[in-house]
Amino acid sequence: MTDPNAIQPSELDQLPDRDPEETAEWQASLDAVTKAAGPHRAAYLMRRTLERAEGAGIALPKLLETDYVNSIPTSAEPAVPGDEALEQRITAWNRWNAAAMVTRGSKYGVGGHIATFASAAWLYETGFNHFFKGKEQDGSGDQLYIQGHASPGIYARAFLDGRLNEEQLDNFRRESGGNGLPSYPHPRRLPWLWEFPTVSMGLGPLSAIYQARFNRYLANRGIKDTAGSHVWAFLGDGEMDEPESTAALALAAREELDNLTFVINCNLQRLDGPVRANFKIVQELEAQFRGAGWNVVKTLWGTAWDELFQLDTTGALVRRLRQVPDAQIQTYQTRDAAYIRQDFFGGDPALVEMAKLLSDDKILECFHLSRGGHESRKVFAAYKAAVEHKGAPTVILAQTVKGHTLGEGFASKNANHQMKKLSVDEFKNMRDLLELPIKDSDFVDGVVPYGHPGADSPEVRYLQERRAALGGPAPARRVHPVAPLPAPAEKAFASFDKGSGSQNVATTMAFVRLVKDLVRDKETGKRWVPIVPDEARTFGMESLFPSLGIYSPKGQTYEPVDRDQLMYYKEAQNGQILNEGITEAGSMADFIAASTSYATHGEAMIPFYIFYSMFGWQRTADQMWQLGDQLGRGFLVGATAGRTTLTGEGLQHADGHSPVIAATNPAALTYDPAFAYEVATIVKDGLRRMYGEAAPGEDQNVFYYLTVYNEPMPQPAKPSVDGVDEGIVKGLYRFNTAESAGITPPANAPRIQLLGSGTAIHWALKAQQLLAEEWGVAADVWSATSWSELRRDALEADEALLRGEERVPFVRQALQGAEGPVLAVSDYMRQVPDQIAQWVEQDWSSLGADGFGLSDTREAARRHFGVDAESIVVAALAQLAGRGEVKAASVKEAREKYGL
């Protein structure tokens, strides 16, 4: 009878066998072992054989999962340098103060999380004492992405080493008084401590990968030696469900980022319960990371398990650990020894015999307390293996207990993420467990005291000595005093002032041309970081390929297919362009790393990230907030902008709302320039503000968002009147009047002010002609370069008024004395121009492209949304008719004439 499970010859047609007899002998040996010793023994031998092959460099697919045991056996663990007893006491103080801080704050109802740091304390302490480099040696040090919910433990350590005081701890989550601590890592709120905002889960892992990659980019381009910098990302096992968490694993492996380590705290719990109740999250993550090409180190069991593994002569224990789902592991954490004997050991005769050799105390020690992530020796071994591994990034899967040392009411309970405080009795039990010298009398009126061994205690001296040896405090953010970047030559900007004559030029093309000139600047050209998600040719950037090169750590190992062309595809190890492929999230992570290099590495870089505008704020707005939180600087460029400029593309590409989203971000300066000279003026001012000499009171920690269009039009010269540059930067200036446009309206003609932004100004200019020639109406046209900056200025004026200061908003100043009503139009939804309506003294009306986009020609799309020149004319006449300045019949006549 044919074995149905046997591989049939047809399946091996593409695998020639030069010795079928030898192959048959191997297969027969496997069959014999399976029959004689059972399938477990056969699987064991196969695994060991594959491991031997892998170790010998034989080209075989890697094993994606290993057994549910530590990667580094106890016998191979290196000795931990330093004083383990002192480190134990330091960790105890930090555990105590983290819990005390959150508990004391609970009386204000501000919340906080205790259990996460309790599970991860040794993961941090081992790093702080032995691995994490500070910034006082090379200015960069290591980059630490701290898990957001563990922040109380980091504050507790900063308190122990004197960087925070009791008042600040008591103001945890109460910042408005000016001496508080933000709930989570936040550089904008505590800029001397936090480098990276991480609590928007999933963005930390993604950013860490691109930060490690950017470190290599700086080194390969000769800007800074970052060989001493290592990126550590502390993550939760539940956080790994976020798609961003694993989106760039392949990039990290492909580029051999051995300067990167993920430390995943596998306490098997997410916010409401088990991460993988019926499965095993550690095994799943191991397979995922191994499959992506990462080095995986599992640190699962503490030393108490050594005795059990030594007793496991049949492999029954390892098999059982592999079988038990995570939720049951959590249950063991809360049950007595009798339950564990029955449920864990009782189903296998070999395990029943093993359990007879174990006391109840031993069983409880193993199943309640002993996890690899709770022992400095285990964690040290994993970290040492990570930093010594070459050729691939490392992930450490450290198993812990959520709520460890906080008592039976916390440990492994599904609700512990929402549990905000301990009772006095629970604190006293914790004190006894941690052996801290805190007296009952220290609990005054039921308030838990903070604990500190003293500024000159052995613990504090040891902590500070270890940090000094590693290069200073950590985490720490430093903005190194560096001279402002010199302004590029004026020629690069002034060339746009004369316009393009009869040549049609889109503002996207104008921006790219400007960058081409700026990257040639001898002083600052090398600091530009062009970033594009696989659309460089769409934006006309392919001319930069041969001159700047596309960054690749491998250089170019092939001959490009277009090598004989002028603008061939050139990759280089020192390439300047980051062409990321189809990943807006990855491109944004690039941008964040580059835009904060001035602080991370003391090297100011000027990133510009150009993208399809629809796939910017809509797709990655959370990362734009991360950028603002991290105090990033640079230029975001939403190309092919607007709802009606992409002919034929349709709904998915038609962006009519990005400026609305951008306006919600306090760090984003959003501009919708209409002309090339406006683009140049805005970029020039952005370089001054972010990288040069900012004016008094100006925040340098901003980023610019420019929308540019793919609609080629003749570019006019900059108007030679006073205040144009100021108006461009502040958001509004008069482009022309009816008279300066060469239009001679009738005497006493009604007048209207047309405000347009971006490509819409061209419709306004056409409407200006139609109004004069066909309806006897004089229209002045204004370029509204930034609706949101006008609004912010007006809001600041309102705030000043509340303080008793008289200040007129710029939009009101600009429009002062302008005759007639105001009609505003843009290629975005009406909400964009309506941002300023309440501060405009004239009668206000607006047009915009509200609703979903559609596929058609530009003209048809604009007619559909009612924003084309003819629609503007009808809307203008309706406004004037409402004021009694034109006949009401004119509105109907115009509507019929234009087919609206």
Disulfide bonds with the S-S distance in Angstrom:
none
